[in-house]
């Protein structure tokens, strides 16, 4: 039974750390992309009223780029990774308590 819990704990910890790393990476990518879009739109003032995404992609915004720029993907990944890591720590504490008893 403890090997099963240990395996589950390891898998959850790996998935949690992966979620945290992906959340941070997508958040940094999103911030970089938004900064480039704002710099491009700020440098070219003769295009009033046009959306930044339309300006970047010629009016044909990519669905993934739109989801990344306007969605909460980094927050969701960070939250999921944190929860999985906390569950893994809980399993570790249960195993540790069992070994001490």
LUMVEX-256738 format. One line per field, with one value per residue: x, y, z of N, C-alpha, C in turn; residue number from 0; residue in one letter. Coordinates in Angstrom, 3 decimals. Atoms other than C-alpha are relative to their C-alpha. Last residue first. Layout:
n_px = [X	...]
n_py = [Y	...]
n_pz = [Z	...]
ca_px = [X	...]
ca_py = [Y	...]
ca_pz = [Z	...]
c_px = [X	...]
c_py = [Y	...]
c_pz = [Z	...]
num = [NUM	...]
residuo = [A	...]
END
This chain:
n_px = [0.852	-0.368	-1.307	0.144	0.698	-0.955	-0.998	0.681	0.175	-1.304	-0.301	0.904	-0.594	-1.167	0.534	0.484	-1.169	-0.581	0.894	-0.095	-1.296	0.040	0.917	-0.615	-1.121	0.548	0.585	-1.068	-0.756	-0.619	0.502	1.223	-0.052	-1.125	0.262	1.093	-0.542	-0.877	0.813	-0.106	-0.645	0.324	1.434	0.656	0.176	-1.124	-1.171	0.233	-0.143	-1.408	-0.364	-0.168	1.185	0.859	1.022	0.912	1.179	0.729	-0.915	-0.408	1.139	0.287	-1.084	0.168	1.164	-0.345	-0.931	0.767	0.801	-0.909	-0.451	1.133	0.196	-1.103	0.188	1.021	-0.489	-0.960	0.716	0.731	-0.981	-0.562	1.022	0.150	-1.163	0.110	1.011	-0.547	-1.037	0.641	0.643	-1.035	-0.618	0.968	0.044	-1.267	0.089	1.004	-0.630	-0.827	0.814]
n_py = [0.780	-0.349	0.572	1.447	0.278	-0.290	1.093	1.214	-0.105	0.200	1.432	0.649	-0.228	0.884	1.350	0.079	0.066	1.343	0.966	-0.190	0.507	1.458	0.493	-0.201	0.933	1.346	0.096	0.065	1.246	0.149	0.989	-0.467	-1.415	-0.278	0.617	-0.736	-1.277	0.282	0.340	1.421	0.375	1.411	0.179	-0.377	1.146	0.917	-0.663	-0.113	1.327	0.389	0.879	1.389	0.830	-0.197	1.042	-0.306	-0.727	-0.261	-0.557	-1.335	-0.905	-0.096	-0.773	-1.395	-0.539	-0.185	-1.130	-1.238	-0.187	-0.391	-1.367	-0.910	-0.120	-0.822	-1.373	-0.627	-0.187	-1.100	-1.233	-0.416	-0.459	-1.274	-1.042	-0.288	-0.822	-1.309	-0.778	-0.314	-1.017	-1.292	-0.455	-0.412	-1.226	-1.080	-0.214	-0.627	-1.406	-0.625	-0.193	-1.199	-1.192]
n_pz = [-0.927	-1.368	-0.298	-0.096	-1.258	-1.060	-0.027	-0.440	-1.450	-0.631	0.046	-0.943	-1.324	-0.096	-0.195	-1.373	-0.888	0.122	-0.654	-1.446	-0.453	0.068	-1.028	-1.317	-0.136	-0.140	-1.327	-1.010	0.041	-1.304	-0.943	-0.655	-0.347	-0.882	-1.294	-0.635	-0.442	-1.142	-1.170	-0.273	-1.259	-0.115	-0.089	1.238	0.877	0.020	0.569	1.430	0.589	0.029	-1.109	0.420	-0.177	-1.167	0.088	1.097	-0.446	1.232	0.992	-0.411	0.189	1.428	0.609	-0.390	0.691	1.411	0.085	-0.156	1.211	1.075	-0.275	0.198	1.446	0.524	-0.485	0.836	1.374	0.002	-0.325	1.198	0.991	-0.462	0.117	1.428	0.382	-0.649	0.719	1.330	-0.178	-0.280	1.232	0.949	-0.504	0.240	1.447	0.382	-0.415	0.860	1.315	-0.059	0.000]
ca_px = [3.991	6.912	6.507	2.769	3.343	5.892	3.536	0.727	3.112	4.169	0.549	-0.115	2.969	1.591	-1.747	0.088	2.024	-1.161	-2.820	0.172	0.370	-3.339	-3.150	-0.080	-1.574	-4.879	-3.123	-0.911	-3.949	-6.121	-7.120	-6.666	-3.073	-2.838	-6.313	-5.731	-2.356	-3.914	-6.790	-4.513	-5.682	-6.466	-6.644	-3.055	-1.491	0.057	-2.402	-5.376	-3.959	-3.402	-6.943	-7.253	-8.741	-6.015	-3.382	-1.160	0.451	3.008	5.597	2.988	1.331	4.650	5.689	2.298	2.485	6.040	5.056	2.028	4.200	6.754	4.027	2.413	5.743	6.471	3.037	3.411	6.729	5.488	2.447	4.497	6.933	4.105	2.252	5.427	6.092	2.589	2.765	6.050	4.658	1.481	3.470	5.750	2.848	0.965	4.064	4.566	0.881	1.159	4.419	2.804	0.000]
ca_py = [5.252	7.143	5.342	6.061	9.743	9.961	8.237	10.651	13.616	12.507	12.134	15.697	16.927	15.348	17.065	20.377	19.839	19.029	22.190	24.356	22.938	23.480	27.075	27.857	26.294	28.127	31.445	31.015	30.074	32.998	34.091	37.220	36.859	33.079	32.457	34.970	33.446	29.985	31.146	32.902	36.383	37.013	40.782	41.113	39.154	41.929	44.669	42.389	41.445	45.064	46.065	48.964	52.210	54.457	53.107	56.148	55.906	53.208	53.142	52.722	49.801	47.991	48.728	47.601	44.369	43.698	44.307	42.032	39.236	39.567	39.514	36.455	34.622	35.350	34.057	30.999	30.155	30.738	28.569	25.884	25.738	25.559	22.897	20.805	21.085	19.864	17.048	15.815	16.060	14.246	11.425	11.086	11.039	8.473	6.244	6.664	5.954	2.752	1.782	2.408	0.000]
ca_pz = [14.244	12.609	9.281	9.142	9.899	7.094	4.678	5.582	5.322	1.858	0.782	1.957	0.103	-3.081	-2.516	-2.077	-5.306	-7.193	-5.860	-6.781	-10.284	-10.838	-9.644	-11.717	-14.856	-14.399	-13.809	-16.873	-19.022	-17.968	-21.435	-23.537	-24.731	-24.625	-26.024	-28.818	-29.644	-29.762	-31.942	-34.449	-35.302	-38.990	-39.335	-40.595	-37.770	-35.705	-36.587	-35.986	-32.614	-31.643	-32.612	-35.048	-33.828	-35.235	-37.643	-38.304	-34.852	-35.761	-32.994	-30.265	-32.052	-32.418	-28.848	-27.565	-29.548	-28.374	-24.743	-25.118	-26.518	-23.715	-21.063	-22.634	-22.906	-19.233	-18.225	-20.459	-18.811	-15.251	-15.814	-17.568	-14.630	-12.079	-14.047	-14.437	-10.698	-9.977	-12.532	-11.036	-7.501	-8.481	-10.098	-7.067	-4.603	-6.667	-6.693	-2.948	-2.292	-4.327	-2.619	0.783	0.000]
c_px = [0.416	-0.785	0.417	1.325	-0.151	-0.596	0.996	0.961	-0.739	-0.112	1.336	0.222	-0.869	0.679	1.140	-0.595	-0.422	1.219	0.566	-0.872	0.174	1.298	-0.068	-0.880	0.681	1.117	-0.557	-0.529	1.144	0.835	0.757	-0.526	-1.206	0.010	1.115	-0.311	-1.069	0.588	0.870	-0.745	-0.043	0.686	-0.423	-1.501	-0.739	-0.169	1.158	1.198	-0.223	0.195	1.456	0.487	0.150	-1.165	-0.927	-1.042	-0.999	-1.338	-0.730	0.905	0.373	-1.137	-0.249	1.093	-0.202	-1.165	0.396	0.895	-0.807	-0.773	0.929	0.419	-1.117	-0.134	1.086	-0.292	-1.039	0.471	0.908	-0.785	-0.700	0.977	0.514	-1.040	-0.072	1.136	-0.165	-0.995	0.596	1.025	-0.659	-0.609	1.049	0.590	-0.952	0.039	1.277	-0.114	-0.970	0.721	0.861]
c_py = [-1.443	-0.868	0.287	-0.668	-1.499	-0.301	0.200	-1.174	-1.211	0.046	-0.298	-1.512	-0.637	0.144	-0.997	-1.366	-0.115	-0.160	-1.416	-1.000	0.121	-0.604	-1.517	-0.530	0.134	-1.015	-1.392	-0.154	-0.037	-1.268	-0.010	-0.957	0.448	1.452	0.327	-0.564	0.817	1.290	-0.256	-0.314	-1.515	-0.560	-1.433	-0.237	0.331	-1.078	-0.969	0.652	0.036	-1.357	-0.435	-0.829	-1.449	-0.987	0.152	-1.097	0.268	0.653	0.410	0.668	1.425	0.977	0.197	0.879	1.474	0.589	0.266	1.227	1.301	0.310	0.517	1.449	0.995	0.206	0.935	1.429	0.681	0.287	1.207	1.293	0.475	0.567	1.361	1.099	0.369	0.919	1.398	0.846	0.407	1.114	1.368	0.551	0.529	1.339	1.137	0.295	0.742	1.484	0.676	0.246	1.262]
c_pz = [0.116	0.996	1.439	0.376	0.223	1.376	1.131	0.078	0.570	1.519	0.670	0.046	1.080	1.360	0.149	0.319	1.465	0.900	-0.059	0.741	1.499	0.503	0.042	1.124	1.362	0.196	0.263	1.420	1.006	0.075	1.309	1.061	0.811	0.451	0.992	1.387	0.719	0.547	1.233	1.293	0.176	1.233	0.180	0.013	-1.290	-1.069	-0.125	-0.688	-1.508	-0.647	-0.145	1.183	-0.405	0.028	1.207	-0.218	-1.119	0.351	-1.276	-1.017	0.387	-0.257	-1.487	-0.591	0.333	-0.780	-1.446	-0.097	0.075	-1.274	-1.090	0.222	-0.304	-1.505	-0.506	0.452	-0.881	-1.422	-0.017	0.244	-1.276	-1.025	0.420	-0.218	-1.469	-0.380	0.598	-0.796	-1.341	0.168	0.207	-1.287	-0.990	0.425	-0.351	-1.497	-0.385	0.334	-0.963	-1.326	0.000]
num = [100	99	98	97	96	95	94	93	92	91	90	89	88	87	86	85	84	83	82	81	80	79	78	77	76	75	74	73	72	71	70	69	68	67	66	65	64	63	62	61	60	59	58	57	56	55	54	53	52	51	50	49	48	47	46	45	44	43	42	41	40	39	38	37	36	35	34	33	32	31	30	29	28	27	26	25	24	23	22	21	20	19	18	17	16	15	14	13	12	11	10	9	8	7	6	5	4	3	2	1	0]
residuo = [X	X	X	X	X	X	X	X	X	X	X	X	X	X	X	X	X	X	X	X	X	X	X	X	X	X	X	X	X	X	X	X	X	X	X	X	X	X	X	X	X	X	X	X	X	X	X	X	X	X	X	X	X	X	X	X	X	X	X	X	X	X	X	X	X	X	X	X	X	X	X	X	X	X	X	X	X	X	X	X	X	X	X	X	X	X	X	X	X	X	X	X	X	X	X	X	X	X	X	X	X]
END
